[in-house]
């Protein structure tokens, strides 16, 4: 064997490695992936989601790795398989809603249906941001998918984005979950800014207890009404209501536990990995994801303001006043937003317990944001 | 001070929403706003946001041209209405819609409209009101539900043990 042959062999072997195709974009994406891993592992910041997302980003941004493409025979590679059948086929968001339904107690909202209006008012940002996003040069479908970020509802954001603008999925999902985690930082100043001392001290009546029949009828009533009025969003709402029916019926405890715990965990793993894997350098390192983060923040701010303004408007018409500090919970960031309402409320009055009322507003938001998503989907059908 | 900051915040919010109205760049340009155009037509009317072009061709031929032309646009939606075939741009084109009218016999009128904020605002206002409407209906039903439950299944008062 001559030296040249050995050299060619070595060069050929070298070419099968990832080194020749390595670019600076890959390195940037590793840094982003490692940043999320750091936030999850060291700072304990949304670890359930940021750890799989961070590792997904890290994994997929190595050249020539058979992870997110298609094989020669046309089969999706591992992470592409999760992404395609889990997210693009809209299975994972629906399964998450099933788990959420099985975990959620709607009693605070059923006993105080007024709170539904706060959930609707808090969708203001969704529609305001839509306009700003178009102005920033996005298409109408992209604008709709960015707009839903303010609803602070991860699965709904994924569902709508996968339908309308799959190329923005990673940026939108990341923005939605990031802002949900930053609820105390983003919402608290707005809450203080938009409420007076007198309003912050408003005490609300404790809600009544609901009968089991009432709780069982709720998913049927709510599911039926949403199905008739916003059919586009029934895959999400149907699963949410089914999960809740399992919970309140009390007769399928094993199924409820499975939906709320193991299934939810399994789906979260695939969701995080898939979303992370979709953040490939050539897709993510463009101006649009950066704009999504900016517009998403504005969206979240306006949604928070919308919820508080809605409470103020309701207070003009009702005898039993609502504390505007629960308006921030109209976005569906459970449990951070209600917890923040409680914390801010107790800063002004130690004996003011707003948590359950804020939970009711938050549950209304979790119905409001899919309704808003359904409205946006219907624009394109 | 706080009220001033609040007023500025609200002002900025409205500013962001209303800014497109004053932007000539958005939805500007000349008719037909880069929309595909079948040659041989006569412009019958021009408005600030729309242009009407008449062809001495039957509806089917005009429609066939536009179906071919739209093949390269991934974000176009065809809506077959009773009076026209309405093609809506859901992408980033300058034009908003192309309407091919059906009732012209040997002649066919095509209406091309440009992107305009009126459409954006009106559709969003309707949809935001729609979210309220949906949740209000739910509210009414929950109230009815609660009233029925209280009537037929009154809460049992606990008797205090002596």
Contacts between the chains, C-beta under 8 A, distances in Angstrom:
chain1	res1	chain2	res2	distance
A	110	B	142	6.1
A	110	B	145	8.0
A	110	B	146	7.5
A	111	B	146	7.7
A	113	B	138	7.5
A	113	B	139	4.6
A	113	B	142	4.0
A	113	B	143	5.7
A	113	B	146	7.4
A	114	B	139	7.1
A	116	B	135	4.3
A	116	B	136	7.4
A	116	B	138	5.8
A	116	B	139	4.7
A	116	B	142	7.5
A	117	B	132	7.2
A	117	B	135	6.5
A	117	B	136	7.2
A	117	B	139	6.9
A	119	B	135	6.1
A	120	B	131	4.9
A	120	B	132	4.5
A	120	B	134	7.8
A	120	B	135	4.3
A	120	B	136	7.6
A	121	B	132	7.7
A	123	B	128	6.8
A	123	B	131	5.1
A	124	B	128	6.9
A	126	B	128	7.9
A	127	B	124	4.4
A	127	B	125	7.8
A	127	B	127	6.5
A	127	B	128	4.6
A	128	B	13	6.8
A	128	B	16	7.3
A	128	B	17	5.7
A	130	B	120	7.5
A	130	B	124	5.8
A	131	B	16	7.4
A	131	B	17	5.2
A	131	B	20	6.5
A	131	B	117	7.7
A	131	B	120	6.0
A	131	B	121	7.3
A	131	B	124	6.8
A	132	B	16	5.0
A	132	B	17	7.2
A	134	B	20	7.2
A	134	B	26	7.9
A	134	B	120	6.3
A	135	B	16	7.9
A	135	B	19	6.3
A	135	B	20	5.0
A	135	B	23	7.2
A	135	B	26	6.6
A	137	B	92	7.3
A	138	B	92	7.6
A	139	B	75	6.3
A	139	B	90	6.7
A	139	B	91	4.8
A	139	B	92	4.5
A	140	B	90	5.0
A	140	B	91	7.5
A	141	B	75	6.5
A	141	B	90	5.3
A	141	B	91	7.5
A	193	B	2	6.3
A	193	B	5	6.2
A	193	B	6	5.4
A	193	B	9	7.0
A	194	B	6	6.3
A	208	B	155	8.0
A	209	B	155	7.5
A	210	B	146	8.0
A	210	B	149	7.7
A	211	B	149	5.7
A	211	B	153	5.3
A	211	B	155	7.9
A	213	B	149	6.5
A	213	B	153	6.3
A	214	B	145	6.4
A	214	B	146	7.0
A	214	B	149	4.8
A	217	B	145	6.0
A	218	B	142	7.5
A	218	B	145	7.6
A	221	B	138	7.7
A	221	B	141	5.4
A	221	B	142	7.2
A	221	B	145	6.2
A	222	B	138	6.1
A	225	B	134	7.4
A	225	B	137	5.8
A	225	B	138	5.4
A	225	B	141	6.1
A	226	B	134	7.0
A	226	B	138	7.7
A	229	B	133	7.7
A	229	B	134	4.8
A	229	B	137	6.7
A	230	B	130	8.0
A	230	B	134	5.9
A	298	B	16	7.3
A	302	B	13	6.1
A	305	B	9	7.6
A	305	B	10	8.0
A	305	B	13	7.3
A	364	B	135	6.9
A	367	B	135	6.9
A	367	B	138	7.2
A	368	B	131	6.1
A	368	B	135	6.1
A	371	B	130	7.9
A	371	B	131	5.0
A	371	B	134	4.9
A	371	B	135	6.6
A	372	B	127	7.5
A	372	B	128	7.9
A	372	B	131	5.0
A	375	B	127	4.0
A	375	B	128	8.0
A	375	B	130	5.2
A	375	B	131	6.1
A	376	B	127	7.0
A	379	B	123	6.6
A	379	B	127	7.3
A	380	B	77	6.7
A	380	B	90	5.8
